[in-house]
Amino acid sequence: MAQFDVYKNPSRATSKYFPYLVDIQSPYLEELATRIVIPLAKAADFKQSVMKGLTPKIFFEGEDLLFLTPQISSMPRKPLKDPVGSVAHLREELLNSLDFALLGI
């Protein structure tokens, strides 16, 4: 598993609004049974949730999506099977959103 790989959301209950999950966990923590993820939400469904710096907009798989930093969570790694892509090219922007959420900067 690579940091910033994108996976289809395996949850039937939430995948309609959060179709993808971004694995943000450090590769140095590969042995853990859990992964730290942040959902990507359909931007059209979350217009009120857009906050500059906190929820960056991402164009992925032909859709405008929001990186919902405040929805950070942990989940078992087992359901995250094959990545469907990567957003590693947005690393700096995504890390900045985490800094903003944690430190206010």
Backbone bond lengths (Angstrom), bond angles and torsions (degrees), N, CA, C in turn:
res aa  C-N    CA-C-N  psi(-1)  N-CA   C-N-CA  omega(-1)  CA-C   N-CA-C  phi
1 M - - - 1.448 - - 1.527 108.21 -
2 A 1.301 115.32 134.41 1.456 119.50 -179.36 1.525 110.17 -112.44
3 Q 1.331 114.37 145.20 1.451 119.33 177.37 1.526 109.47 -59.90
4 F 1.317 115.90 135.20 1.465 125.86 179.86 1.522 113.62 76.23
5 D 1.329 116.98 12.97 1.462 119.03 169.21 1.524 108.57 -69.51
6 V 1.318 115.61 149.06 1.464 122.44 -179.33 1.523 108.59 -111.35
7 Y 1.336 115.09 134.91 1.462 122.20 -179.45 1.514 109.74 -124.95
8 K 1.319 116.47 148.87 1.459 119.67 171.12 1.522 107.60 -65.78
9 N 1.312 115.87 139.63 1.455 121.00 178.38 1.530 108.54 -69.96
10 P 1.337 118.32 119.03 1.460 120.27 -176.94 1.535 114.16 -78.15
11 S 1.325 117.58 -5.74 1.464 120.96 -176.85 1.529 111.54 -84.79
12 R 1.314 116.60 120.19 1.470 120.33 175.76 1.524 110.89 -64.13
13 A 1.322 116.46 -33.40 1.462 121.37 -176.54 1.530 113.15 -68.90
14 T 1.331 117.87 -31.27 1.470 119.79 -174.00 1.526 115.09 -117.42
15 S 1.308 118.05 -10.87 1.472 119.66 -172.41 1.528 114.04 -67.16
16 K 1.319 117.96 -19.48 1.472 119.57 177.78 1.532 110.35 -62.39
17 Y 1.325 117.03 -42.60 1.460 121.38 -178.04 1.528 113.25 -96.27
18 F 1.323 115.80 -25.84 1.463 121.77 179.45 1.527 108.00 -123.18
19 P 1.329 117.88 78.11 1.469 119.97 -173.26 1.522 114.92 -68.45
20 Y 1.324 117.27 -21.13 1.459 120.44 -176.11 1.528 111.00 -134.97
21 L 1.340 114.40 156.33 1.456 122.28 173.94 1.523 107.99 -125.59
22 V 1.316 116.44 136.82 1.462 121.80 177.63 1.525 108.02 -103.61
23 D 1.302 116.15 123.86 1.463 122.54 176.58 1.524 107.24 -80.13
24 I 1.333 116.25 114.85 1.469 119.41 -178.37 1.525 112.42 -106.92
25 Q 1.310 116.57 1.68 1.468 120.87 -174.62 1.528 111.78 -68.88
26 S 1.317 114.65 144.10 1.458 121.13 178.61 1.525 111.00 -61.44
27 P 1.317 117.50 140.80 1.464 120.21 176.44 1.535 112.15 -65.05
28 Y 1.326 117.68 -16.47 1.458 120.53 178.00 1.521 112.40 -72.78
29 L 1.331 117.10 -11.89 1.464 122.15 -179.84 1.524 111.30 -108.00
30 E 1.302 116.11 31.84 1.467 123.47 -176.39 1.523 113.18 -60.08
31 E 1.301 118.06 -30.38 1.467 121.66 -174.84 1.525 113.97 -76.80
32 L 1.318 118.49 -13.05 1.464 120.85 -179.88 1.527 110.75 -67.73
33 A 1.308 116.17 150.14 1.470 121.57 179.78 1.521 112.06 -82.87
34 T 1.332 116.42 -4.04 1.460 120.80 179.74 1.522 110.14 -121.45
35 R 1.328 114.92 162.48 1.459 121.73 176.61 1.522 108.21 -129.84
36 I 1.314 116.51 145.87 1.459 121.88 174.38 1.525 106.60 -91.86
37 V 1.326 115.81 124.62 1.461 120.74 -175.77 1.527 110.69 -130.32
38 I 1.317 114.23 157.54 1.464 122.47 172.90 1.524 106.50 -130.58
39 P 1.341 117.22 130.65 1.460 119.31 -178.59 1.524 112.41 -75.62
40 L 1.314 114.01 150.61 1.455 122.17 167.99 1.524 106.06 -103.10
41 A 1.315 116.19 125.24 1.465 121.78 -177.70 1.518 109.86 -110.59
42 K 1.321 115.86 151.64 1.457 120.47 175.34 1.524 108.44 -65.94
43 A 1.316 115.93 119.00 1.466 121.32 -175.05 1.522 111.89 -56.81
44 A 1.320 117.94 -37.14 1.463 120.94 -178.83 1.524 112.21 -63.19
45 D 1.322 117.54 -28.21 1.466 121.94 -179.34 1.526 112.78 -86.31
46 F 1.322 117.46 -10.20 1.467 120.93 -174.53 1.527 111.91 -130.68
47 K 1.321 116.33 40.49 1.468 120.17 -178.27 1.517 112.52 -58.29
48 Q 1.324 117.55 -33.70 1.462 121.60 -179.05 1.529 112.05 -77.05
49 S 1.323 117.62 -12.86 1.463 121.47 -176.78 1.522 113.85 -93.40
50 V 1.321 117.39 -0.97 1.460 120.12 -177.92 1.524 109.29 -72.24
51 M 1.322 115.45 121.58 1.459 122.07 175.78 1.524 107.66 -133.33
52 K 1.297 115.33 115.29 1.463 119.80 -178.11 1.527 110.14 -52.81
53 G 1.307 115.71 128.80 1.450 122.21 178.82 1.517 113.91 89.17
54 L 1.327 118.15 -27.01 1.458 121.20 -176.72 1.525 112.50 -99.70
55 T 1.321 116.86 -35.98 1.466 121.12 -177.69 1.532 109.67 -127.55
56 P 1.332 116.70 73.64 1.468 119.62 -177.28 1.526 112.47 -60.10
57 K 1.327 114.16 142.64 1.462 120.24 176.19 1.517 108.90 -83.45
58 I 1.326 115.20 136.67 1.466 122.54 -178.12 1.520 108.05 -128.10
59 F 1.312 116.64 135.87 1.466 120.63 171.92 1.518 106.17 -98.95
60 F 1.342 116.04 115.12 1.460 121.15 -176.28 1.519 109.07 -144.46
61 E 1.327 116.17 132.90 1.469 122.39 179.03 1.533 111.78 53.11
62 G 1.322 115.63 39.47 1.460 120.87 175.96 1.519 115.14 76.62
63 E 1.339 117.75 12.97 1.458 121.29 -178.34 1.519 111.45 -128.31
64 D 1.329 115.58 148.17 1.454 120.97 169.30 1.519 107.21 -84.16
65 L 1.324 115.68 121.55 1.456 121.97 -177.02 1.521 109.51 -127.46
66 L 1.328 115.95 157.45 1.452 121.36 174.89 1.518 109.53 -109.93
67 F 1.301 116.30 135.54 1.457 123.61 173.21 1.526 105.32 -84.62
68 L 1.329 116.52 101.55 1.462 121.40 -172.22 1.530 111.65 -85.79
69 T 1.304 115.18 75.21 1.457 122.13 -177.68 1.531 113.20 -50.22
70 P 1.351 119.83 -41.03 1.464 118.88 -179.86 1.533 114.03 -65.08
71 Q 1.328 117.47 -12.26 1.462 121.89 -179.65 1.534 112.20 -95.32
72 I 1.308 116.87 18.10 1.462 121.28 -179.74 1.533 109.81 -53.52
73 S 1.319 115.50 138.39 1.468 119.26 179.61 1.524 110.04 -155.36
74 S 1.299 113.78 175.36 1.452 121.68 176.78 1.516 108.23 -117.76
75 M 1.309 115.61 147.34 1.459 119.29 178.16 1.530 108.74 -149.88
76 P 1.336 117.09 160.35 1.466 119.06 175.42 1.524 110.15 -60.41
77 R 1.299 116.99 144.60 1.471 120.46 -178.27 1.521 112.95 -75.45
78 K 1.337 116.81 -23.95 1.459 121.01 -173.75 1.541 114.57 -55.93
79 P 1.349 120.16 -43.37 1.468 118.84 179.46 1.531 114.49 -69.01
80 L 1.320 117.65 -14.88 1.460 120.91 178.98 1.522 107.68 -86.23
81 K 1.305 115.11 93.29 1.464 119.43 -173.17 1.522 111.84 -87.62
82 D 1.288 117.93 -95.85 1.459 121.54 -175.87 1.527 110.70 -98.74
83 P 1.327 117.40 125.83 1.466 118.78 177.46 1.527 110.30 -64.65
84 V 1.335 115.00 146.38 1.466 120.62 178.44 1.522 111.27 -101.27
85 G 1.322 115.99 -1.24 1.454 120.77 179.14 1.508 110.27 167.02
86 S 1.308 114.53 -167.84 1.467 121.04 -179.05 1.528 108.71 -145.69
87 V 1.325 114.93 148.72 1.459 120.72 172.61 1.532 109.31 -119.01
88 A 1.321 115.90 26.84 1.468 121.43 -179.71 1.531 111.75 -59.11
89 H 1.315 117.29 -27.63 1.465 120.41 178.81 1.536 111.72 -66.52
90 L 1.346 116.92 -14.71 1.464 122.41 178.16 1.533 111.53 -104.01
91 R 1.310 116.23 16.75 1.464 122.60 -173.79 1.528 113.09 -47.73
92 E 1.315 117.21 -51.18 1.461 120.76 -176.22 1.533 111.29 -61.65
93 E 1.305 117.10 -45.14 1.467 121.20 179.75 1.532 111.17 -63.45
94 L 1.329 116.77 -41.07 1.460 120.69 -179.10 1.529 110.90 -69.54
95 L 1.324 117.55 -41.74 1.457 120.30 176.40 1.528 111.31 -64.91
96 N 1.322 116.80 -35.51 1.465 120.07 176.01 1.527 111.05 -62.20
97 S 1.331 117.22 -37.27 1.469 119.59 178.93 1.533 110.77 -67.28
98 L 1.325 116.46 -34.36 1.474 120.19 175.55 1.524 110.76 -68.45
99 D 1.315 116.94 -41.70 1.467 120.62 176.40 1.531 110.65 -59.71
100 F 1.323 115.69 -41.58 1.460 120.26 -179.38 1.533 110.04 -64.72
101 A 1.325 116.65 -42.12 1.467 121.31 -179.63 1.531 111.25 -66.61
102 L 1.319 116.72 -39.90 1.463 120.19 -175.10 1.522 114.45 -88.29
103 L 1.330 115.57 -36.63 1.459 119.60 -171.74 1.531 113.80 -117.17
104 G 1.319 116.83 -11.15 1.454 120.34 -178.64 1.512 113.77 76.31
105 I 1.339 116.05 17.52 1.475 119.32 179.62 1.514 110.43 -122.53
